[in-house]
Amino acid sequence: MLINASFNRLINTNREIKLSKNRGFSNTSAQRYSLALYELSSEANSLKNVELHSFAMINLIGSSKDFSNLIKDPTENQEKLILVINMISEKFQIDDLLKNFMVFLIKKRRFFYLEKILKRFIDICSEKRGEIKAEIKSAKELSNEEIKKITEDLAQNFSSKMKLNYKHDKSLIGGLIVKIGSTMVDTSIKNKLQQIENRMIEA
């Protein structure tokens, strides 16, 4: 009954989305689906599992070209998609709630936007925990200990929980690029060289 009631909320949301279908599937539309998934997971006390398995599905989309193409193929029939989702869910023991949600997206012809919806869902989970999202790129590959230390320092400086997304960027000559929310802190040598070059051109 709980799942059916929550799916009904999704159906109502879907009706609202159809009013603006000419504008495509906007961030607002993804937000509505993602928020409905959050509410459903929270009510079922399975938020942690659904978030973890959402990460797994996003990683699968990124690592499997076949699965990614399957999702994005508008000619694929619903029965095949549902069969694939059931097989994946069984193999990787995906939470039933998330599996049912994905089947729901297939039936509502919104499965194409699965990755976008799940990423927004993960962001909502982080926001509800009061976390600040931080992104870091470094020229030198950082160890787990260094990443942990940076996360702790940022959390202390901002007096908030910190969710860190780290990436080793070989294109940087040196230093770090740190983005906290909408604030960018760039200490990379490459960026400084580019700024000097720009000033020379403008002179």
N, C-alpha and C positions, 0 to 999 in steps of 0.2 A: 504493500500500500504506500509506503514511504517513497519508493522509487517511482511508482506510477504518479503520485501527486507531484513530485519534482519534475517528472517528464511533462506533465501538464503545464507547469510553469514555463518549461522550455518551448512547448508548442505555442503558448501565448506570446512568448518573446519572438518566436519565429514569425508570427503573424505581424508583429510590429515591424520586423525587419523587411518583410515583403513590401511594405508601403514605400520603402526606399530602395527597392532592388535595382532601380536604374542607376543608382550611384555606386553599385557594387557592394561587396562585403567590406564594410568600413571597420575601422578600429572600434567604433562604438558597438557594432554588431558583434564583433569578437568578444568585447567586454561583457555583453549580455549573456552570451553562451558560457563564457568562463566563470562569471559570477554565479550563474545557475549551478554549474558543476561544483563550485566552492560551497554553496549553500547545501547542496545535496550531500556532499562528502562530510560536511560539518555535522549535519543532522544525523548521519549514519555512523558518526564517530570513526570514520575511516580516512580522515584528511591526510594523515601521515602516509598511509599506503598509497592513496591515489596520487599524491604529489610525487612520491618516489617512482611510481610506475609511469607517471606522465613524463618524468625525466627519461625513463627507459624507452618510451615510445618515441620521444623526440630524438634520442640517440639512434634508434633504429631507422628512423626516417633519414637521418644524416649519413648513416653508414651503409644503408642498403639502397642502391640505385633502383633495383627492381621494385622495392616497396614504395619508394618515393614516386616512381613513375606510375605505379598502380593507383596511388592516391590522387594523382593529378590528371589521370586519364578520364575525361568526361564521358567517354563511350562505354566504360566498364559497367557491367550490370550489377545491381545491388546484391543479388544472391551470391555472386562470386566474392564481392567485397566482404560481405558478412561471414562467408565461409573462411576467408583469409584471417579476419579478425578473431574468429573463434579458435582457429588453429594457433595463431600467435599467442592469444590469451592463455590457452591451455599449455603451450610449450614454455612460456615464461611466467606462468602463474600470475597473470595480470588480475588485479582486483576486479571482481564481478561488476562493481558499480561503474568503473571506468570502461569496462568492456561493453556494458549496456549503453553507456553514454555514446561510445563510438558507433555502435549499431544504430542508435537514435540519429546521429549525424548522417549516417549513410542513408537512412530512410527519408530524412529531410533534405537530402541532396546538399549537405554542407560538409561532407567528409573531405572535400578538397581543401578546406581551411583548418584541418585538424591540427597541424603544427602551430599555426598562428593562435588558435584557441588554447591549446595546452600551454604554450609559452606565456600567454597572458594569465592563465590560471595559476601558474607557478609564481608569477609576479604578484598576483593578488594574495597568495599564501604568505609571501614574504612581507608584503605591506601590512597584512593583518597581524603579523608578529611584531610589527614596529621596526622592521629592519630597514636600513638605508642601503641602497644598491650601489656598489662600487665596482668600477672596471679598471684593471691595471694591465698595462702592456710594458714589457721590459726588454731591453736589448740582450741582457744576460739571462739565461734560464734560471729561475729562482727555485730553491729547494722548498720542500713542504714546510720546513721549519721557518724559512724566511717569509713565506706566504702567510703562515700563521702569525708571525711577529707583526707583519704589516697590518693584518686584519685587526689584531689586538690594539695596535697603536691608533689606527683609524677609529675604532670603536671608542677608545678612551678620549680621543680628541673631539669627537662629535657627540659624545655622551649618548650613544645609541648602539643597538645591535647592528652588525655590519654583514651584508651578504656580498662576498667578493667573487668576481668573475675575473680569473687571471688568464693572460695569454702571452706566450713567448713570441715576440715579434723580431725576427732576424733582420728586418729592413731598418730597424733603428740602429744608429751608430753607437749610442750609449744612453744611459739614463732610464728614466721611467716616464710613462704617461699615465696619469691617474685621473679618473673621472668619478666624482662623487655627486650622484644625482645629476644635476645639470651643470655642475661646476667642473671645469677642466683645469688640471694642474699638470703642465707639461715641463719636464726637466730633461727631455732628450736632447742630446747633442745635435742630432739631425735637424730638429726643429729650430734650434738656435742658429745653426749654419744657414738654414733657409731664410730666417729672419734677417741675418746679415746680408745675404745675397739680394733679398728684396730691397733692402735699404740702399745697396750699391746701384741697383737698377734704377731706383727712383731718383737718385742723386743727379 
